[in-house]
Amino acid sequence: MLDRRDFLKAAGTTAAGSAIATTGFASPAFADPTIAAEPPQTAFLDNNPRWVVKPFPLHRVSLASGTIFAEKRARVLNYASAYSVDRILHNFRVTAGLPSSSSPPGGWDDATGNLRGHFSGHLLTMLTQAYASTGSTVFLDKVNQVVAGLAACQQAMAGRFSHPGFLAAYPETQFIQLESFATYPTIWAPYYTCHKIMRGLLDAYLLAGNTQALSVVTKMGDWVFSRLSRLSRTTLNRMWAIYIAGENGAMNEIMADLFALTGNQNYLTASMFFDNRQSLFGACLANQDTLTRLHANTHVPQFLGYLRVFDQNGIADYRTVTENFFRMVVPNRMFAHGGTSGTWPTSGSVSGNTNPELFQPRGMIAGAIGGNGAETCTTYNLLRVARNLFFHDTNPSYMDYYERGLVNHILGSRRDADSTTSPSVTYFFPLALGSIRSFGNTGTCCGGTGLENHTKYQETIYMRAPDHSALWVNLYIGSTLQWTEKGITVTQTTDFPRAQESTLTISGNATFALRLRIPQWADGFRLFINGVEQTGTKTPGTYLQVSRSWVSGDTVRVMFPFKTRSESTLDQPTTQSLRHGPLILGAISTATTLRNFSLYANAKLDGRLALAPVVGSTNQFTSNGLRLRPVYLGDTQAHHLYVRRSEPTIVFGTRSSGVPNRFSGTQSFLDAVWAAAPFASHTAFMTQVQSVSTTWRSRGLLSASEQTSVINAAQAAEPDLRP
């Protein structure tokens, strides 16, 4: 099996564009913070009866200027403002027999490729999100021009293909060939391309209120139903099981959404035509993990669609398969930055894999970091699945994953340099030791989802109860929420993740429950209301509720100190990532072997691991001869996502016990001791050492004399452990 990047190279096609300095849209403050009329997205989100919590429409939440999210977005807005409408439409016009003097987007979306049209769909979604996020008519004008151009192409194609609703940037040939089970690269995912076009059009209607877009996309939905309703379930099953050729994105999501908007039963029926019944649906329903070697991004968006189908038909199986699938990936195939998929060598009875787009074996993390991997658009889709699962179940673990993927993989996937000619995003976020991120990706799948990633950062910050009685704060990102139904605004002031606190200010008077997420990593979370610290239990990995009648000017300040800790991989306990609060710290190194790294000799009673900060830099440190910095920094320095923890001996400060630091499962003795930090006193610390050493001795991991040596060393280290 070729991976898609190899095929791109074999075809002699290259991603276009070099980064150039640009100006304009340097701050999101250029936009009018309000949009005159409510776009259809508002009612669309409100009308889902199965959601226990609901998101706000994109235009209701604006990003604050000066944050890293606003900085990354501004670079994509520059690209969006410069992009030619005629290039978006070129391949469609050629197919429709209409004149075009432009050129195609390029990359996989070139003049002859089997995926042409897909990138144009992403570009349309980018433009609609840019408009909804900023209110700028620069983007609205482009949206309206693209939609009008696509409508003209659809009209020109009517009568030439099997149904007047057909719209694509190439003839119907690939769809016909798929039905006779043609394989990749003879054909290349025709329904995947169809999904991107339909998604862009549906976004143009929902986010920008373009009713012509709804007309065009419903006609496409009619064509999809007419084409697939002729086929047997056996044929459909086999089609969707064909590697790459059968990839269909989230076509089931689109068709379910069209049903929700129109009530046309054909669309809901068509959404279920895309059930992947041959290779995955049944296994996930039975909670049988068969993901290994399946193409990751082919399958992830299907599960987003299954949730949408459940929303409309209420059949529990569609929700169950999604919940089971997500748990097979997170954490069982999740790398430190939230990505998945990779390569691995042959080991024992497990044969190797060189295609970095395939799911690795369950539980294999360290064993799959030897090559490329972590396709960025797979993380894009996993975030969408996590977000939609949260709509049905407000389990904080979904938001813990969402934050991990967003502030590490997604933020780090955009280069910190301006360009109006390239998306400047990653395809893979490499895992190989000493690897360098490659930015660009005009016309690729990750280039397209990358444009979307950075124009919708605000979509998950806030959610609400269906009856507007509660507000969830899921992410601490500088922003302003217009909660029109309550007559208030909520302004969040923070430079997270470059800051370790956030303040929410209420404007207007209203009664509601405020539910503040305490991140799983946030030991020492503190809460202040109008400057007064609130007592009580604050448990990481939960939501803290504050119910009151809020008055204009009320402030809610939260503090979440970042602590440095390590996370072991599931398969090799000593291969670990370094985490500073929510941030994964990459170790700058061109070496191609794991770097040895020790932490606990620097641990203090307050749980702080004493890394030396880099003067003048935020969240950057030096330790063990390495420079450590957040992977959200988008440059081309060689880095390591993982290090080899080397704590061979149980040591407290300068006091060595001389006893080996043995593991129980994935946890070493020192891991178990410091998991209880912070300690109120040295006495509390000694109680923990006594408890862990007794447990280790009961498991045969310490002898009686070794336990005594450990306790004596811990007692003698009291001066070293003082904060």
C-alpha positions, 0 to 999 in steps of 0.5 A: 500500500502506497501512502498518499505522500509517496504517491504525491512524490511518485506523481511528480507533484509538489506543494507550492509556495514559499513563505513571505512576509505579509501585513494586514489582519495582524490582530483580530481586533479589525473585525466588528465584534457583532454580526447584524443577523443571526446566521442559520448555525444558531438555530441549527445548533439549538435544535438538536434534542439529544445534546446535553450541552450545546456549543455557541455558534462561531460568531458569538465567540471572538478571540482576544488579540495578543494571544498565541491563538490570535497570532496563528489565526492572523497568519491564516487570515492573511492567506485567506484574504489573498486567495483567488476565488477564480483558483477555487473555481477553476477545476469546476469550471473546466469540468462544467465547460465554462471558461476559466483563465485561472489556475487550480489550487495545486498539489493534489488539487491540480488540473488532472489529479483524482482528488481535484476539488477537495482543497477548494472545499476546505478553502470555502470552509476556511473563508466561512469560518474567517467571516464568522470569526471576524465579521469582515466582508472581505471573507463574506464577499469571497464566500458569496462569489465561490457559492455563485460560481459553484451554482453556475457550474452545477447548472452547466453540468445538469443533463450531462451526468446521472443526476442534475445535482451532480457537482464535482471538479471532475466527471462522474467516472471515479464514482462509477469505477468505485461501484465496480471496486476500482482501487487506489490509485486508479481512483482516489477517494471520490466521496472524500472529495465530495464531502469536502465540497458539500461541507464547504457549501453547508458551512457557507449556509450555516455560518454565512447565511448564504441560501444559494449554498443550501440549494446547491448542497441539497441538490448534491445530496439528491445526487448522492441518494440517487447514486447509492440507493441503487446499490446493495448493502453488500456492494456498499460494504465492499466499497467502503472497505477499499483502501483509500479509494473507499475513503468517504470523509464524513459523508454520513455527517453531511447527509444527517445534517441535511436531514436535520435542516430539511426533513427530507428522509432520503438524506437520513437514509443516505447517511446510513448508506455510508455505514462501514459495516464490513471492516469496522462498524460491527467490531466497534459495536462489540468493542473488539479492537481491530484498528491495527493497520487500518488507515487512521484518517479514513476511519476517524471522521466516519465516527463523527458521522455516526454520532450525527446519525444517532442524533437524528435516528436515535439508534443507540448503536451509532453512539456506542460504536463511536464511544468504543472507537474513541477509547481504542485510540485515546489513550491506547494509540495516542502520542504525547501531543494528541496525535496517532498513527505511525510506523514500527519495525518487525518485532516477534510475531508483529510484522513491521509497517512503513506507512505512517498513516496507519493505526499502530497496534494497541498500546504501542507508543514508544515502539511507533516513534521510529519514523514519521507519523501523527498525521495532522488531519487525523488529530483534526478529526479526533478533536471533532469526535471528542467535542461531539462526544462531549455534547452527549456526555460531559465527561471531562476526559473528552476536554482533557484530550481536546486541550492536549491535541489543540495546544500541542499538535494543532498549535504546533502544526502552523509555522510561525511565519507569514505566507500568502502563497502556502498554508504553512502547516504540517502533514505529519507532526513527526515523532522520529528522534531528531526530526524536523517539521515540514511546513507547506501542504498546498492541496493536501488533506492536512493543508486543507484541514490545517486552514480550518484548524486555525480559523475556529479556535474559539468553537469549544471554549464555552458551552451551555445547558440546553435551557441556558441555565449553565455555562461550561468553560472548557478552555482557558483562551482569551476571548469574549462570549456574547450570550445573547439569550442571557443578555450578558457577555463573558470576557476571558482575559488570559494569554494561556498557554503562555500564562498560568491564570485567567480572569472571566468578567461578567457584563450584565446581570443573570442567574446561572451555574458557572462550570469551570473545568479543572484540567487533569494536569492542574494540581493547585487550582485556585478560584477567586470570585471578586478577589476573594479566594474560594475554599473547598475541594478542587479536584483535577479532571472535574468541573467546579460549579459556582451557582449564583446571580451574577451582576455586571462587573463580577470577576472570576479568576482562576489560577492553574500553576504549571508543574513539570512532570513526565508521562510514561509510554504504555509500552516502555515505561522509561520512554517518556514525554515531558509535560509542563502543565498542558504543554508537551516540551520538545527536547531540541536535538539532532540526535537520532537516539533517545536522550537520557534524562533525569528529573527527580534529583531536582524535586522539591516538597511543593512538587516543583521539578527544578528546571532552569528557565531560559531567560527572556523566553516563556515556558522554555527550560534547560535540563540534562544538557538539553533545551526544552520548549513547547511544541506549539512553537512552529519552526524547523528546529530538530526535536525529540518528543520523547526522552529516556528517563534515567533514574536508576537509583532512588535519590532524594536531592543529593542523598542516594539510597543506593537502591535501584529505582524499580518499576511496578507496571509503568510506575517507578518507585520515585514516580509513586512517591512524587505522584502525591506532591505537593507535600505540606511538610517533610513529615507528610513526605516521609509518610508517603515514602513509608507507604510506597516503600511498604507497597513495593516491599509487599510486591517483592520489589524491595527487601527489608534492608533496602526499605530501610536505606530508602527511608534513611535517605529520604529523612536525610534529604530534608534540607534539599527538599525545601521549596 
